[in-house]
Amino acid sequence: MQSLQLGIIFLCMVRITIDPAVMSGKPCIRGLRVTVANVLRQLANHRTPAEILASYPYLEAEDIDACLAYAALRVEDEELAVGAA
């Protein structure tokens, strides 16, 4: 399991970039002006990876995989809420 998670982290590190000068620092694909959120939104709206790649010919299938992996990592981030005593 740990090697799988390391593979996911590596995929994200290679494909997902965060640069304050690009799209206001939102996570993007390889420094391009395509945000992870944009790709995820399209997948959520039932667009297939093939349709997304046709709309963005400079993207690669691995970019879409990286967006999903990045989202999975972010969802696993745990924040503990401290309630009033």
N, C-alpha and C positions, 0 to 999 in steps of 0.2 A: 504493500500500500504506500509506503513512504517513497519508494522509487517512482511510483506513478505520480505522486504529488510533486516530486522534484521535477519530473518531466513536464508537468503542467506549469510549474513556476518558470522553468526555462523557456517554454513556448511563449509565455506572457512577456518575459523579459526581452525576448528577441523581437517580438511582433508588436507589442503594445508600448507606446511611448507617451510620456507626459512632459510637455514643454510649455511653459507659460506664454511663449510667443506664438503657439499654435492652438487655435480654438480655445483661447483663454485658459489653457492648462488642463483641459478635459482629456481623459485618456483617448488616444487616437491610434490608428493603425499605421505603424512604420513612419510616423512623422507626417503623414498625409492629413489632409483636412477632412478625414472621415472618422467620426467618433465611434467608439465602442457602443455608446448608447444608440446611435443611429442604426447600426447593424442589428443590435438586439431588438430594437423597436420594429424593424422590418421583419425579423424572424417571428416576433410575437404577433405580427399582423399576417402571418401565414405565407410570407414570401419564402420561396425555397432558396437555398444557397445558390443554385444555378441562376435564378432570377436576379439575385443580388449581384453576382459576378458579371452578369450580362449588363447590368446598369452601371457597374463600376469596373471596367475592364482592367484597370491597374491593380485591382485586388486579386488575391490568390485564395484558394480554398483554405489554406492554412491560416489565413487572416481571420476567417470566420470562426474556425476552430479556436483560435486564440481569444477572440471576443467571448465565446462561451466559457472558455477556461478562466478568463479574467473575471467574468461574472460569478462563476462558481467560487473562486477564491474570495471575492468580496463578500459574498453571502455568508461564507464561513467565518468571516471576521466577527468576533463576538464582542459586543459592548454590554457591559453590565450596568444596568440602571440602579442607581442607589436611591431607594425610596426614603421617604420621611419616616423617622422612628416613632 
